[in-house]
Amino acid sequence: TSSSSSSGLLDHKHAVALDFGIQGIGLDYAYAFNPHLALRAGFMTLPISVTNLNYDFDGTQTAINANVNFTHLSVKADWYPWESSSFKLIAGFGYFLNNNADATILLTDAIYFGDDTDGDGNGDFVFEPEDIGQVQIALDWTDFNPYIGFGFGRAVPNKSVGFGMDFGAFYMGSPDVSVNATGMLEDTNEEEAELEENLSAYAWLPQINFRLSFRL
């Protein structure tokens, strides 16, 4: 089995692949130096937009508009400790063309306070959504980020078509946080530093990737 695996990799050093997973979809090119080492260069993108997502926040109806955009180029080295096995350790880096997320939260219904003197079931004092304002939160990470992980599947498959899985994470560090609040919520801007500190614990961007490869 080992001899057959070696021969296949030495005879066929190139492959292209379709990638898909929690970090989006993409393509990569792989080159196998020998049965133990291969190099991959790839591109992945994950653009997500959510508009007017209704959320009940402690009885208050809100609408959330959010955008997430992670688009990156990557170079990864696959090291196979055992020549006859598809298990691999992965190390590399990603250059992020886009690596940001933002969300805008606003009320959809008026809020009533005070006594209900007119008997309409609501308080006498009313604040419309435009009076209360909105909160916009934006997150932005660094462009250049290292990657570590492990997986299964040859970068250059022994057969014409191969399938593999990668599990790993990019180290993104702490994001830059921007808070922009308006109206009665304007004091929320003061929470920017605290929110940035809380998010510093989430420095790793996980990646679970499935790879359908085609030997050249």
Backbone torsions as a table, in degrees:
resi	resn	phi	psi	omega
1	THR	NA	-42.0	-179.9
2	SER	-62.5	-43.0	-179.1
3	SER	-64.5	-42.4	179.6
4	SER	-63.7	-41.7	180.0
5	SER	-64.3	-42.0	179.3
6	SER	-61.1	-47.3	-177.4
7	SER	-61.3	-43.0	-179.2
8	GLY	-61.7	-42.0	-178.4
9	LEU	-72.4	-34.5	179.9
10	LEU	-73.0	-32.9	179.3
11	ASP	-75.9	-31.8	-177.2
12	HIS	-126.2	107.0	-174.8
13	LYS	-101.9	-8.7	-171.8
14	HIS	-120.9	149.0	175.3
15	ALA	-157.3	154.5	170.2
16	VAL	-121.5	156.9	-174.6
17	ALA	-148.6	152.6	168.9
18	LEU	-97.4	131.2	-179.6
19	ASP	-116.1	139.8	176.6
20	PHE	-153.8	141.7	-178.0
21	GLY	177.2	-158.5	-175.8
22	ILE	-72.2	-12.0	174.9
23	GLN	-99.4	16.1	174.0
24	GLY	105.8	-149.4	-179.0
25	ILE	-126.7	158.0	179.9
26	GLY	-176.9	-169.0	-178.9
27	LEU	-134.5	154.6	171.1
28	ASP	-148.5	160.0	175.2
29	TYR	-118.7	137.1	-178.1
30	ALA	-124.7	144.8	175.3
31	TYR	-130.7	125.6	179.9
32	ALA	-97.5	117.5	177.2
33	PHE	-75.4	-38.4	179.7
34	ASN	-164.0	179.8	-177.9
35	PRO	-62.1	-13.9	-177.1
36	HIS	-103.4	-16.6	-171.8
37	LEU	-140.2	131.6	175.7
38	ALA	-139.5	153.9	180.0
39	LEU	-122.8	137.3	179.9
40	ARG	-125.7	140.0	173.0
41	ALA	-123.6	127.8	-173.1
42	GLY	-144.3	174.5	179.1
43	PHE	-138.6	133.1	176.5
44	MET	-139.5	150.6	179.2
45	THR	-141.6	145.3	179.7
46	LEU	-141.8	82.9	174.7
47	PRO	-96.2	122.4	179.6
48	ILE	-130.1	133.0	175.9
49	SER	-129.6	135.6	177.1
50	VAL	-124.9	128.2	-177.3
51	THR	-121.7	130.0	175.7
52	ASN	53.0	49.8	173.8
53	LEU	-79.6	117.2	-177.4
54	ASN	-79.2	134.9	-179.4
55	TYR	-141.8	131.8	178.9
56	ASP	-91.4	109.8	-178.2
57	PHE	-106.9	97.2	-178.8
58	ASP	52.8	44.1	177.9
59	GLY	87.5	-6.0	178.1
60	THR	-102.1	126.5	-178.1
61	GLN	-81.3	127.4	179.2
62	THR	-127.8	160.9	174.0
63	ALA	-120.1	136.7	-178.1
64	ILE	-118.9	128.1	170.9
65	ASN	-114.0	124.2	-174.0
66	ALA	-137.4	149.9	176.0
67	ASN	-135.8	133.4	175.3
68	VAL	-127.7	128.8	-178.6
69	ASN	-139.5	107.2	174.3
70	PHE	-120.5	109.8	177.2
71	THR	-129.0	124.2	-175.1
72	HIS	-145.1	154.6	167.9
73	LEU	-101.6	145.8	-178.0
74	SER	-142.3	153.0	170.2
75	VAL	-128.9	123.5	-176.6
76	LYS	-132.4	141.0	175.5
77	ALA	-105.6	128.4	176.2
78	ASP	-102.5	124.1	177.8
79	TRP	-115.4	124.0	-178.8
80	TYR	-104.5	106.1	-177.8
81	PRO	-61.2	-34.1	-178.3
82	TRP	-117.5	124.7	-174.0
83	GLU	-59.4	-33.1	-176.1
84	SER	-92.1	3.8	-177.0
85	SER	-114.2	153.1	177.3
86	SER	-93.3	-0.1	178.2
87	PHE	-69.0	139.3	-176.5
88	LYS	-144.4	153.1	169.5
89	LEU	-105.3	142.1	-171.2
90	ILE	-126.8	136.7	173.5
91	ALA	-142.9	148.0	179.8
92	GLY	176.1	-154.3	179.8
93	PHE	-153.3	160.0	175.8
94	GLY	-127.6	142.3	172.0
95	TYR	-109.9	115.7	-172.4
96	PHE	-92.7	117.2	174.9
97	LEU	-74.8	-34.3	173.6
98	ASN	-137.3	134.4	179.3
99	ASN	-154.5	61.9	-174.6
100	ASN	-140.9	161.8	177.2
101	ALA	-147.5	147.6	176.2
102	ASP	-148.0	153.7	178.9
103	ALA	-144.5	139.2	175.5
104	THR	-117.8	127.7	-177.3
105	ILE	-119.0	126.8	178.9
106	LEU	-142.8	154.9	178.7
107	LEU	-77.8	147.7	177.7
108	THR	-106.3	-17.4	-179.6
109	ASP	-124.5	156.5	176.5
110	ALA	-70.9	156.4	176.9
111	ILE	-114.9	132.8	-176.6
112	TYR	-110.8	142.0	177.6
113	PHE	-132.0	163.3	173.6
114	GLY	87.1	-175.2	-179.1
115	ASP	-74.6	151.9	177.8
116	ASP	-95.9	74.1	-175.4
117	THR	-73.9	-24.8	-179.1
118	ASP	-92.9	-0.3	174.3
119	GLY	70.4	22.6	-179.8
120	ASP	-90.9	4.6	178.5
121	GLY	89.6	-1.8	179.7
122	ASN	-124.9	161.5	176.0
123	GLY	-68.7	164.1	-177.2
124	ASP	-76.8	-22.3	-179.3
125	PHE	-102.4	127.9	-175.8
126	VAL	-123.8	138.2	174.8
127	PHE	-120.1	118.0	179.2
128	GLU	-77.4	158.1	-179.3
129	PRO	-52.9	-39.0	-178.9
130	GLU	-68.9	-24.6	176.3
131	ASP	-73.9	-37.9	-177.0
132	ILE	-74.2	-36.8	177.8
133	GLY	97.0	-165.6	-178.4
134	GLN	-143.9	163.8	178.5
135	VAL	-123.0	128.2	175.5
136	GLN	-117.7	127.1	179.7
137	ILE	-118.8	128.6	179.8
138	ALA	-124.0	136.2	178.8
139	LEU	-120.7	138.2	-178.8
140	ASP	-141.6	128.0	-178.2
141	TRP	-107.0	170.7	179.3
142	THR	-68.4	160.7	-175.0
143	ASP	-82.2	-38.1	-171.3
144	PHE	-106.9	118.9	-171.7
145	ASN	-139.7	130.7	178.6
146	PRO	-73.1	159.3	-177.5
147	TYR	-134.9	138.8	171.0
148	ILE	-136.8	151.5	179.7
149	GLY	-179.5	-169.7	175.6
150	PHE	-147.5	169.3	-178.7
151	GLY	-172.4	-172.5	179.8
152	PHE	-137.1	138.5	179.4
153	GLY	115.6	134.8	179.7
154	ARG	-73.7	137.1	176.1
155	ALA	-60.2	-41.5	172.0
156	VAL	-112.2	107.5	-172.7
157	PRO	-66.6	150.4	176.8
158	ASN	-68.6	-29.7	176.2
159	LYS	-101.2	-177.3	-177.2
160	SER	-64.9	-35.0	-178.0
161	VAL	-129.3	139.4	179.1
162	GLY	-136.6	162.6	179.1
163	PHE	-131.7	138.7	-179.4
164	GLY	-144.9	168.1	178.5
165	MET	-136.8	137.1	176.1
166	ASP	-120.4	140.2	175.5
167	PHE	-128.7	122.7	-178.6
168	GLY	-171.6	-163.0	-178.4
169	ALA	-160.0	146.6	169.1
170	PHE	-90.4	137.5	173.3
171	TYR	-87.5	108.4	-173.6
172	MET	-97.2	-17.4	-174.8
173	GLY	74.3	-169.0	-179.9
174	SER	-81.4	136.5	179.0
175	PRO	-78.7	154.2	167.0
176	ASP	-79.4	128.2	-175.9
177	VAL	-111.4	133.3	176.2
178	SER	-126.1	127.3	178.7
179	VAL	-118.6	126.9	178.5
180	ASN	-128.0	106.2	-178.2
181	ALA	-115.6	146.8	-177.9
182	THR	-124.5	169.9	175.0
183	GLY	62.0	-139.2	-178.4
184	MET	-69.7	-13.8	-179.2
185	LEU	-92.8	7.3	-173.0
186	GLU	-58.9	-29.7	179.6
187	ASP	-63.8	-17.3	179.2
188	THR	-61.8	-22.8	178.9
189	ASN	-57.0	-27.6	-178.2
190	GLU	-71.5	-11.8	-179.1
191	GLU	-86.7	2.6	-175.0
192	GLU	-58.7	-48.4	-178.2
193	ALA	-64.2	-41.2	-179.4
194	GLU	-66.5	-40.0	178.5
195	LEU	-64.9	-39.6	178.5
196	GLU	-63.7	-39.6	178.2
197	GLU	-66.0	-41.0	179.6
198	ASN	-65.0	-36.3	-178.1
199	LEU	-78.2	-11.2	-179.3
200	SER	-64.3	-20.4	179.2
201	ALA	-75.0	-15.3	-178.5
202	TYR	-106.5	68.4	-173.6
203	ALA	-90.0	-11.2	-176.6
204	TRP	-105.3	133.1	176.8
205	LEU	-102.4	105.5	-174.4
206	PRO	-69.3	152.4	178.6
207	GLN	-140.2	120.8	169.4
208	ILE	-117.8	116.3	-170.3
209	ASN	-127.4	135.3	174.2
210	PHE	-107.1	139.9	-171.1
211	ARG	-131.1	121.4	175.8
212	LEU	-107.1	109.6	-171.2
213	SER	-109.1	151.2	-178.4
214	PHE	-128.5	118.8	-178.0
215	ARG	-73.3	138.8	179.3
216	LEU	-102.1	NA	NA
